[in-house]
Amino acid sequence: MSRFGVQCEDLHSLVQTIDSLDVQINSIYTHFAGGIMDREGNQAQLDRFLDCSEDYVARTIPRHAAASTGCFQQIGTDLDYIRPGGSMYGLCVANDLPSTKMFQDLGFKPAMSLVAQPTFYKLLPAGRRIGYDGLYTTKEPEWIANIACGWSDGYRRKLSLGVGAVKNNRTGTCKTKLCRDVLNY
């Protein structure tokens, strides 16, 4: 993914530097950049990783690659460790519909739900902008509910705008950018 760590062409130099400092290397790993639908790209990344880390197998330095995506795709699961990550809690590794469907078809379900009560209801007229940046505008008179939950409660901000809620078989959609202590449905 090129965010942290070292590129393959620099691995040998890094290992030499670490060895010269007499620091133990506990493992070498990669983290797949492609999503759950990108098996081909993840396989290519694994092949590059295996090639550049092959010299360290004789040193018995463990290698690992399979986080949640690799576990689903069965890529890298034959190495020394797996890192199932959020999937252990039933969290989908992606936000797109095909990935979510695949995840559900595999039998994964969220380990927990976040439940919060509305603290305020308001009927707004058509044309009213709501929330930070006014990212939602009512198209007709519409009831809006404030839900007592926000990013300070651990709710991820990227779940703003469009994420649904269900109560009594009725769905609602988050209308605004999540703020510190309130969602607007």
C-alpha positions in Angstrom: 0.0 0.0 0.0 3.1 2.2 0.2 1.9 4.1 3.3 4.3 2.5 5.9 7.1 0.0 5.7 9.5 -0.5 2.9 9.4 -1.2 -0.8 10.7 -4.5 -2.0 13.8 -3.0 -3.6 14.7 -1.5 -0.2 14.0 -4.5 2.0 17.5 -6.1 1.9 19.1 -2.8 2.9 16.7 -2.3 5.8 17.3 -5.8 7.1 21.1 -5.2 7.0 20.7 -2.0 8.9 18.5 -3.7 11.5 21.0 -6.5 11.8 23.8 -4.1 12.3 21.9 -2.6 15.3 21.4 -6.1 16.7 17.6 -5.7 16.7 15.5 -8.8 16.3 13.0 -8.9 13.4 9.8 -10.6 14.6 8.1 -10.8 11.3 7.8 -9.4 7.8 4.4 -8.7 6.3 2.4 -7.0 3.6 -1.2 -5.6 3.7 -3.3 -6.0 0.6 -4.1 -2.7 -1.1 -6.9 -4.2 -3.2 -10.4 -4.7 -1.8 -12.3 -8.0 -1.5 -13.3 -7.8 -5.2 -9.7 -7.4 -6.4 -8.3 -10.9 -6.1 -6.0 -10.6 -9.1 -4.4 -7.4 -7.8 -4.0 -8.9 -4.3 -2.4 -12.1 -5.7 0.1 -10.0 -7.7 1.0 -8.1 -4.6 1.4 -11.4 -2.7 3.7 -12.8 -5.4 5.9 -9.6 -5.2 6.0 -9.9 -1.4 6.9 -13.6 -1.5 9.7 -13.0 -4.1 11.3 -10.1 -2.1 11.0 -11.8 1.3 12.1 -15.3 0.2 15.7 -14.8 1.5 14.4 -14.5 5.0 12.6 -17.9 5.1 15.9 -19.6 6.0 16.3 -17.2 8.9 12.9 -18.4 10.1 11.5 -14.9 10.1 7.7 -15.3 10.0 5.9 -13.8 7.0 2.2 -12.9 6.9 -0.1 -11.2 4.5 -3.7 -12.3 5.0 -5.8 -9.7 6.9 -9.6 -10.0 6.4 -9.5 -9.6 2.6 -6.8 -12.3 2.2 -8.7 -14.6 4.5 -11.8 -14.3 2.3 -9.9 -14.7 -0.9 -7.7 -17.4 0.6 -4.6 -15.5 -0.5 -1.6 -15.7 1.9 -3.4 -17.9 4.4 -0.7 -20.5 4.0 2.0 -18.2 5.5 2.9 -18.1 9.2 0.0 -16.0 10.5 -3.3 -14.5 9.5 -4.8 -11.2 10.7 -8.6 -11.4 10.4 -9.0 -7.9 11.8 -12.5 -6.4 11.7 -14.1 -9.5 10.2 -13.7 -11.1 13.7 -16.4 -8.7 14.8 -18.6 -9.1 11.7 -17.4 -5.9 10.0 -17.3 -5.9 6.3 -13.9 -5.0 4.8 -15.4 -2.7 2.2 -18.3 -0.2 1.9 -19.5 -1.1 -1.6 -22.7 -3.2 -2.2 -21.1 -6.2 -4.0 -18.5 -6.6 -1.3 -21.1 -6.3 1.4 -23.3 -8.9 -0.3 -20.3 -11.3 -0.6 -19.6 -10.7 3.1 -23.2 -11.5 4.1 -23.3 -14.5 1.8 -20.3 -15.9 3.6 -22.4 -15.8 6.8 -20.8 -12.8 8.6 -23.0 -10.7 10.8 -22.0 -7.7 12.9 -21.1 -8.8 16.5 -22.9 -5.8 18.0 -25.3 -3.0 17.2 -25.3 0.6 18.2 -28.7 1.7 19.7 -29.6 5.3 20.5 -32.9 7.1 21.1 -34.1 10.2 19.2 -33.8 13.2 21.4 -35.7 15.7 19.2 -38.1 15.6 16.2 -38.7 18.5 13.9 -40.9 19.1 10.8 -38.8 21.1 8.3 -40.2 22.8 5.2 -39.0 22.0 1.7 -35.7 23.7 0.7 -34.2 23.6 4.3 -30.5 22.8 4.4 -29.5 20.6 7.4 -26.3 20.1 9.3 -22.6 21.0 8.7 -22.0 22.2 5.2 -25.7 21.9 4.5 -25.1 18.7 2.6 -28.8 17.7 2.7 -31.7 19.8 1.6 -35.3 18.8 2.2 -37.2 18.4 -1.1 -40.6 18.5 0.6 -41.8 19.0 4.2 -39.9 16.4 6.1 -39.6 15.1 9.6 -36.0 15.1 10.9 -35.0 13.2 14.1 -31.9 14.0 16.1 -30.3 10.8 17.4 -28.1 11.1 20.5 -25.0 9.5 19.1 -21.9 10.9 17.3 -18.2 10.4 16.7 -17.4 11.1 20.4 -19.4 7.9 21.1 -17.2 5.9 18.7 -19.5 6.0 15.7 -17.3 6.3 12.7 -17.7 9.6 10.8 -17.4 7.9 7.4 -20.8 6.4 8.2 -22.3 9.8 7.6 -24.6 10.6 4.7 -26.7 7.7 3.6 -26.2 5.1 6.2 -29.5 3.5 7.2 -31.2 2.9 10.5 -34.0 0.4 11.2 -36.8 0.5 13.7 -40.0 -1.6 13.6 -39.1 -2.6 10.0 -38.9 1.1 8.9 -35.7 2.4 7.6 -34.2 5.9 7.8 -31.1 7.4 6.2 -28.5 9.6 7.8 -29.1 13.0 6.2 -26.0 15.0 7.4 -22.4 14.8 8.2 -22.0 13.1 11.6 -21.0 15.5 14.3 -19.6 15.0 17.8 -22.8 14.0 19.5 -25.7 13.8 17.1 -26.9 12.1 13.9 -29.8 13.5 11.9 -32.3 11.1 10.4 
